[in-house]
Amino acid sequence: MEKCIKCGKELPEKSNFCFNCGFPVGTLQVLRSCTECGNTLSTIDRYCSKCGVPVKTILVNDGSIQTEDVPQVKLDKRPTMVSVPSGQFVMASGTNNSLITLVGFHMSEVPITQAQYSFVMGKNPSKLIGSDRPVECVNWCEAISYCNILSQMCGLFPCYSIGNTTDFSGLEPTSPVWKRIVCNFAATGYRLPTEAEWEYAAREGRGKSSTLYSGSANINEVAWYGENSAISTHNVATKKPNSLGLYDMCGNVAEWCWDYYAPTLPAGAQTNPQGPKMGDSHVKRGGSWLDDPQQCTVFYRSGSAPNGKSSSLGFRVCRSEVSITM
């Protein structure tokens, strides 16, 4: 007997939809979610069965499904950067009154794509293949290495070093030597965002976010998440950006940050915080294609081991705008 891949309910033979949750099964392949209400749609749908909005045409070649969803921006081999202005905001839920002041910086408009990662690193570790999809199955150490190599390719000074070394190609992700890594925030090169920078950018550079999700109160407008992703990543920049012009800050893939993860944030005012000095895991933010709406909010926090990999975890990069006093 067949089972629904979404809720696990046993289904009668030749079922087209799960009678428990409505998810397409059998020979009906999932196309996408409705852009208006988030309802799950299949390859035979031309209109949303819930709200009636027309569904875009699909192309089927050699059994594969391609949609009309194409990135809304031009994707180069090197990330396009968006300016994030300086400002203040209350971080996370605000329960600790963590007033954060940040200098301006630049952030990549989309998560690093598989094509961009392959261009720099010469390989694509992703499980959910697509050149314009976000790269995933990249651990924190590999994201750090990408930043330094991209910096050198662009003639910029690398941000990361261990002692006098900026080349980490011979270093295993499980090596304790990674504990010695430092970030020069005054360097000209690429780096991971700090957790504070990530949240501030997700909140659109505002002191107080007016929405739970980056760019909208309606998660379906801005994020690929567990209820609309069809169990997969999607091309970047196919949902709405936030007001800064940043895409996929919520959903698609969660994103590595520089900081070590701590369950609670320190209370009180801080300027350009860079996280705890030590730890066993690093911050990831934004939620992913398999997460629920709560995990995709602008303030939800979690962490993973630096050598951890997942098809739901990627990263984006930053560059400092001005020197930061260490």
C-alpha positions as CSV (number, residue, x, y, z in Angstrom):
1,M,0.0,0.0,0.0
2,E,1.3,3.4,-0.9
3,K,2.0,6.1,1.7
4,C,1.8,9.8,1.5
5,I,5.3,11.3,1.5
6,K,4.1,14.3,3.4
7,C,2.1,13.0,6.3
8,G,2.7,9.2,6.1
9,K,-0.9,8.2,5.8
10,E,-1.6,4.9,4.1
11,L,-3.5,5.4,0.9
12,P,-5.6,3.2,-1.4
13,E,-4.1,2.1,-4.7
14,K,-4.2,4.5,-7.6
15,S,-4.7,7.5,-5.3
16,N,-3.9,10.9,-6.9
17,F,-4.1,12.9,-3.7
18,C,-3.8,12.1,0.0
19,F,-7.3,12.2,1.6
20,N,-5.7,13.2,4.9
21,C,-3.6,16.2,3.9
22,G,-4.3,16.7,0.2
23,F,-0.7,16.2,-1.0
24,P,-0.3,14.9,-4.5
25,V,0.8,11.2,-4.7
26,G,1.2,8.5,-7.2
27,T,2.0,9.6,-10.7
28,L,1.1,13.2,-10.0
29,Q,4.3,15.1,-9.4
30,V,4.4,18.3,-7.3
31,L,4.7,21.5,-9.3
32,R,4.8,24.3,-6.8
33,S,2.7,26.1,-4.2
34,C,0.1,28.7,-5.1
35,T,1.8,32.2,-5.0
36,E,-1.4,33.6,-3.5
37,C,-2.4,31.3,-0.7
38,G,0.4,28.6,-0.5
39,N,-1.8,25.7,-1.4
40,T,0.1,22.7,-2.8
41,L,-0.4,22.2,-6.5
42,S,0.4,19.3,-8.9
43,T,1.4,19.0,-12.5
44,I,-2.2,18.7,-13.7
45,D,-3.3,21.9,-11.9
46,R,-4.0,24.9,-14.0
47,Y,-5.8,26.8,-11.3
48,C,-5.4,26.7,-7.5
49,S,-8.1,24.5,-6.1
50,K,-8.2,26.7,-3.0
51,C,-8.3,30.3,-4.2
52,G,-8.6,30.0,-8.0
53,V,-5.4,31.8,-9.0
54,P,-4.0,30.6,-12.4
55,V,-0.9,28.4,-12.3
56,K,1.9,29.0,-14.7
57,T,2.6,26.7,-17.6
58,I,5.2,23.9,-17.1
59,L,7.5,22.1,-19.5
60,V,8.1,18.4,-19.2
61,N,11.3,17.1,-20.8
62,D,12.5,13.5,-20.4
63,G,10.4,13.1,-17.4
64,S,11.8,16.1,-15.6
65,I,9.7,19.1,-14.6
66,Q,10.7,22.7,-15.3
67,T,8.7,25.7,-14.2
68,E,8.7,29.3,-15.4
69,D,10.3,30.3,-12.1
70,V,13.5,32.0,-13.1
71,P,15.6,34.3,-10.9
72,Q,14.5,37.9,-10.9
73,V,18.1,39.1,-11.0
74,K,21.1,38.5,-13.2
75,L,23.3,35.9,-11.5
76,D,27.0,36.3,-12.2
77,K,29.8,33.9,-11.2
78,R,30.7,36.3,-8.4
79,P,28.0,37.4,-5.9
80,T,26.3,40.7,-6.4
81,M,26.4,42.8,-3.2
82,V,23.7,45.0,-1.7
83,S,24.4,47.9,0.6
84,V,23.0,47.6,4.1
85,P,23.1,51.0,5.9
86,S,24.3,51.5,9.5
87,G,21.7,51.6,12.3
88,Q,20.3,50.2,15.5
89,F,17.8,47.5,16.3
90,V,16.6,45.2,19.1
91,M,17.9,41.7,18.3
92,A,15.9,38.5,18.5
93,S,12.7,38.6,20.5
94,G,13.9,41.6,22.5
95,T,13.4,39.8,25.8
96,N,17.0,40.7,26.9
97,N,16.8,44.2,25.6
98,S,19.7,43.6,23.3
99,L,20.0,46.9,21.5
100,I,22.5,46.5,18.7
101,T,24.4,49.2,16.8
102,L,25.9,48.3,13.5
103,V,28.1,50.1,11.0
104,G,27.1,49.7,7.3
105,F,28.2,46.6,5.3
106,H,27.4,44.8,2.0
107,M,25.6,41.5,1.7
108,S,25.1,39.2,-1.3
109,E,21.6,39.7,-2.7
110,V,21.0,35.9,-2.8
111,P,22.4,32.8,-1.0
112,I,25.6,31.6,-2.8
113,T,24.3,29.5,-5.8
114,Q,25.7,26.2,-6.9
115,A,27.1,27.8,-10.1
116,Q,28.9,30.5,-7.9
117,Y,30.3,27.9,-5.5
118,S,31.5,25.7,-8.4
119,F,33.2,28.6,-10.1
120,V,35.3,29.3,-7.0
121,M,35.8,25.8,-5.4
122,G,35.7,23.6,-8.6
123,K,33.0,21.3,-7.2
124,N,29.4,21.2,-6.3
125,P,28.5,19.3,-3.1
126,S,24.8,19.9,-3.3
127,K,22.2,17.1,-3.3
128,L,19.4,19.1,-4.8
129,I,21.0,20.0,-8.1
130,G,20.4,23.2,-10.0
131,S,22.9,25.8,-11.0
132,D,20.7,28.7,-9.8
133,R,19.6,26.9,-6.7
134,P,21.5,27.7,-3.4
135,V,24.5,25.6,-2.8
136,E,23.9,23.2,0.2
137,C,25.7,20.4,2.0
138,V,28.5,22.9,2.7
139,N,29.8,22.9,6.2
140,W,30.9,26.1,8.1
141,C,34.6,25.4,7.4
142,E,34.0,25.1,3.6
143,A,32.0,28.3,3.6
144,I,35.0,30.0,5.3
145,S,37.3,28.6,2.7
146,Y,35.1,29.8,-0.1
147,C,35.2,33.4,1.3
148,N,39.0,33.4,1.4
149,I,39.5,31.9,-2.1
150,L,36.9,34.3,-3.6
151,S,38.6,37.2,-1.9
152,Q,42.0,36.2,-3.5
153,M,40.4,35.7,-6.9
154,C,39.1,39.2,-6.7
155,G,42.4,40.7,-5.5
156,L,41.0,41.5,-2.0
157,F,42.6,40.9,1.3
158,P,41.2,37.7,3.0
159,C,39.3,38.2,6.2
160,Y,40.1,34.8,7.7
161,S,43.3,33.4,9.1
162,I,44.7,30.8,11.4
163,G,48.1,32.1,12.5
164,N,49.8,33.3,9.3
165,T,47.7,31.0,7.1
166,T,44.8,32.0,4.9
167,D,44.8,28.7,2.9
168,F,42.7,26.1,4.7
169,S,42.6,23.5,1.9
170,G,44.6,20.9,3.8
171,L,42.7,21.3,7.0
172,E,40.0,18.7,8.0
173,P,36.7,20.2,9.2
174,T,37.0,18.1,12.4
175,S,40.5,19.6,13.2
176,P,40.7,21.5,16.5
177,V,42.9,24.0,14.7
178,W,39.7,25.7,13.4
179,K,39.2,26.9,17.0
180,R,42.1,29.3,16.3
181,I,40.5,31.0,13.4
182,V,40.1,34.8,13.5
183,C,38.2,37.2,11.3
184,N,39.7,40.6,10.4
185,F,36.5,42.7,10.0
186,A,38.6,45.6,8.6
187,A,39.8,43.5,5.7
188,T,38.5,44.1,2.2
189,G,37.5,40.5,1.4
190,Y,34.4,38.4,1.7
191,R,33.2,36.9,4.9
192,L,30.2,35.3,6.5
193,P,27.8,37.7,8.2
194,T,27.7,38.0,11.9
195,E,24.5,36.9,13.5
196,A,23.6,40.5,14.2
197,E,24.3,41.6,10.6
198,W,22.2,38.7,9.3
199,E,19.2,39.6,11.4
200,Y,19.5,43.4,10.8
201,A,19.5,42.8,7.1
202,A,16.6,40.4,7.3
203,R,14.7,43.1,9.2
204,E,15.5,45.4,6.2
205,G,17.8,47.6,8.2
206,R,15.0,48.8,10.4
207,G,15.1,49.4,14.1
208,K,12.0,47.3,14.5
209,S,10.8,44.8,12.0
210,S,7.2,45.2,11.0
211,T,6.9,41.6,9.7
212,L,7.7,38.1,10.9
213,Y,9.4,37.3,7.6
214,S,12.0,39.2,5.7
215,G,10.0,41.4,3.3
216,S,6.4,40.3,4.0
217,A,3.9,39.2,6.7
218,N,2.8,36.5,4.2
219,I,5.5,33.8,4.2
220,N,4.4,32.4,0.8
221,E,5.4,35.7,-0.8
222,V,9.0,35.6,0.3
223,A,10.0,32.0,1.3
224,W,10.2,28.4,0.2
225,Y,9.5,26.5,3.3
226,G,8.0,23.1,4.4
227,E,4.4,23.8,3.3
228,N,5.2,25.1,-0.2
229,S,8.6,23.8,-1.3
230,A,7.5,20.4,-2.6
231,I,10.4,18.9,-0.5
232,S,13.2,20.7,-2.4
233,T,15.2,23.9,-2.8
234,H,14.2,26.3,-5.6
235,N,16.0,28.7,-7.8
236,V,17.1,31.8,-5.8
237,A,15.3,35.1,-6.3
238,T,12.0,33.6,-7.4
239,K,10.2,35.0,-4.4
240,K,9.8,38.7,-3.4
241,P,12.9,40.5,-2.0
242,N,12.8,42.6,1.1
243,S,13.1,46.4,0.8
244,L,16.9,46.2,0.7
245,G,16.8,44.0,-2.4
246,L,17.8,40.8,-0.5
247,Y,16.2,37.6,-1.7
248,D,15.6,34.3,0.2
249,M,16.5,35.6,3.6
250,C,13.8,33.4,4.9
251,G,13.4,29.8,3.6
252,N,15.0,27.9,0.7
253,V,18.2,27.2,2.7
254,A,19.2,28.2,6.2
255,E,22.4,30.2,6.3
256,W,25.7,30.0,8.2
257,C,26.8,32.9,10.3
258,W,30.3,33.7,11.7
259,D,29.3,33.5,15.4
260,Y,29.6,30.7,17.8
261,Y,26.1,29.7,18.9
262,A,24.9,30.4,22.4
263,P,21.3,29.6,23.5
264,T,20.7,33.1,24.8
265,L,22.0,36.5,23.7
266,P,23.8,38.8,26.1
267,A,21.6,41.6,27.5
268,G,22.4,45.2,27.2
269,A,23.6,47.5,24.4
270,Q,26.3,46.3,22.0
271,T,28.1,47.7,19.0
272,N,29.1,45.5,16.1
273,P,28.9,42.2,18.2
274,Q,30.7,39.2,16.8
275,G,29.3,36.5,19.1
276,P,30.9,34.4,21.9
277,K,34.7,33.9,21.9
278,M,34.4,30.1,21.9
279,G,31.8,27.4,21.4
280,D,31.1,24.0,19.8
281,S,28.6,25.1,17.1
282,H,28.0,28.0,14.8
283,V,24.8,30.1,14.2
284,K,22.5,29.3,11.3
285,R,19.6,31.6,10.4
286,G,16.6,31.9,8.2
287,G,15.0,28.5,8.0
288,S,14.8,26.3,5.0
289,W,12.7,24.4,2.5
290,L,11.8,21.7,5.1
291,D,11.1,24.0,8.1
292,D,7.9,25.4,9.6
293,P,6.9,29.1,9.5
294,Q,8.3,29.7,13.0
295,Q,11.8,28.5,12.0
296,C,11.7,30.9,9.0
297,T,11.1,34.1,11.0
298,V,13.6,36.9,11.1
299,F,14.4,36.2,14.8
300,Y,14.5,32.4,15.1
301,R,18.0,31.1,16.1
302,S,19.7,27.8,16.0
303,G,23.2,26.3,15.6
304,S,25.1,23.4,14.0
305,A,28.5,21.9,14.5
306,P,31.1,23.5,12.1
307,N,31.6,20.2,10.2
308,G,27.8,19.6,9.9
309,K,26.2,19.4,6.4
310,S,22.6,19.3,5.3
311,S,20.7,19.7,2.1
312,S,18.8,22.5,3.9
313,L,21.9,24.5,4.9
314,G,23.9,27.0,2.8
315,F,25.3,30.5,3.2
316,R,25.6,34.0,1.8
317,V,28.5,36.4,2.1
318,C,29.3,40.0,3.3
319,R,31.9,42.6,3.0
320,S,32.7,45.3,5.5
321,E,32.0,48.8,4.4
322,V,34.3,50.6,6.9
323,S,36.9,49.4,9.4
324,I,35.5,48.2,12.7
325,T,37.3,48.8,15.9
326,M,38.2,45.4,17.3
